[in-house]
Every structure is written in structure tokens, then in C-alpha cells.
């Protein structure tokens, strides 16, 4: 199951009229937001904390991949002539 950034956005974000914050949101509201039955969510996650952790893990991985791409691009293009970019 793929987790997207939209998972919590409509339920938790401060711009949402239904914004309640992380601790005010229920698994039922999350399941409604993503159009997935609540029991199906429990096949993958036991708590909403696990859902958030899964989301953050994916986002962090994508962020790291993007950063690595920028580093490689900078090294290949020679734009890092002063050695400011170091591979992590």
C-alpha cells in the first residue's frame, strides 16, 4: 500500500475546516479521507502514529533521493568548483 502526502492533509492541516491536529484525528476520519475502509487500514497499520511514521519515512526517502540527485548533478556539471557539495 502506498502512502501519499495527501493522507493527512485534508484532515489535519491547519487550512482545513476540519483541522483538529494529529491527536484529534481518528483512524475513521483518515479512512474516510483516503476512501479506504477502516479494517483495511488495520491490515497495514495498528495506529495512526504508524501511519504518520510510514508517511514520514517515505517523504524522507524521497527528500534524500532528491538531495542526492542535486549533489550528483552539481558534481557532474562542475558547478561545485569550490568543493562546497560533499556526498553524504
C-alpha positions as CSV (number, residue, x, y, z in Angstrom):
1,X,0.0,0.0,0.0
2,X,1.4,3.4,-1.0
3,X,1.1,6.2,1.5
4,X,0.8,9.7,-0.1
5,X,1.3,13.1,1.4
6,X,-2.5,13.7,1.0
7,X,-3.1,11.1,3.7
8,X,-3.4,13.5,6.5
9,X,-3.6,16.8,4.6
10,X,-7.3,17.1,4.4
11,X,-7.9,16.0,7.9
12,X,-5.0,17.6,9.9
13,X,-3.7,20.6,8.0
14,X,-4.3,24.0,9.6
15,X,-6.0,25.3,6.5
16,X,-8.7,22.6,6.6
17,X,-12.1,23.5,8.1
18,X,-11.9,20.1,9.8
19,X,-8.5,20.7,11.2
20,X,-8.1,19.0,14.6
21,X,-4.5,18.4,14.9
22,X,-2.8,15.0,14.9
23,X,-4.2,13.9,18.2
24,X,-7.7,15.0,17.4
25,X,-8.0,12.9,14.2
26,X,-9.3,9.3,14.3
27,X,-8.5,6.3,12.1
28,X,-12.1,6.5,10.9
29,X,-11.6,10.1,9.6
30,X,-8.3,9.0,8.0
31,X,-10.1,6.1,6.3
32,X,-12.9,8.4,5.0
33,X,-10.3,10.9,3.7
34,X,-8.4,8.3,1.7
35,X,-11.5,6.3,0.7
36,X,-10.3,3.1,2.4
37,X,-12.3,1.0,4.8
38,X,-11.1,1.2,8.4
39,X,-10.4,-2.6,8.7
40,X,-8.2,-2.4,5.6
41,X,-6.1,0.3,7.2
42,X,-5.5,-2.0,10.2
43,X,-4.1,-4.7,7.8
44,X,-1.2,-2.3,7.3
45,X,-1.0,-0.1,10.4
46,X,-2.0,-0.6,14.1
47,X,-2.1,3.1,15.0
48,X,-2.3,6.5,13.4
49,X,1.3,7.0,14.7
50,X,2.4,4.1,12.5
51,X,0.6,5.8,9.5
52,X,2.4,9.0,10.2
53,X,5.8,7.2,10.6
54,X,5.2,5.4,7.3
55,X,4.4,8.7,5.6
56,X,7.4,10.4,7.1
57,X,9.7,7.5,6.1
58,X,8.6,7.7,2.5
59,X,8.9,11.5,2.4
60,X,12.3,11.4,4.0
61,X,13.5,8.8,1.4
62,X,12.2,10.9,-1.4
63,X,13.8,14.0,0.0
64,X,17.2,12.2,0.4
65,X,16.9,10.9,-3.2
66,X,16.2,14.4,-4.5
67,X,19.1,15.8,-2.5
68,X,21.5,13.1,-3.8
69,X,20.3,13.9,-7.3
70,X,21.2,17.5,-6.8
71,X,24.6,16.6,-5.4
72,X,25.4,14.4,-8.4
73,X,24.1,17.0,-10.8
74,X,26.3,19.7,-9.2
75,X,29.4,17.5,-9.2
76,X,28.8,16.5,-12.9
77,X,28.1,20.0,-14.1
78,X,31.2,21.4,-12.4
79,X,29.1,24.0,-10.6
80,X,30.7,22.9,-7.4
81,X,34.1,24.2,-8.2
82,X,34.8,25.2,-4.7
83,X,34.1,21.8,-3.2
84,X,31.1,23.1,-1.3
85,X,29.0,20.0,-2.1
86,X,30.1,16.8,-0.4
87,X,28.4,13.5,-0.8
88,X,26.6,12.4,2.4
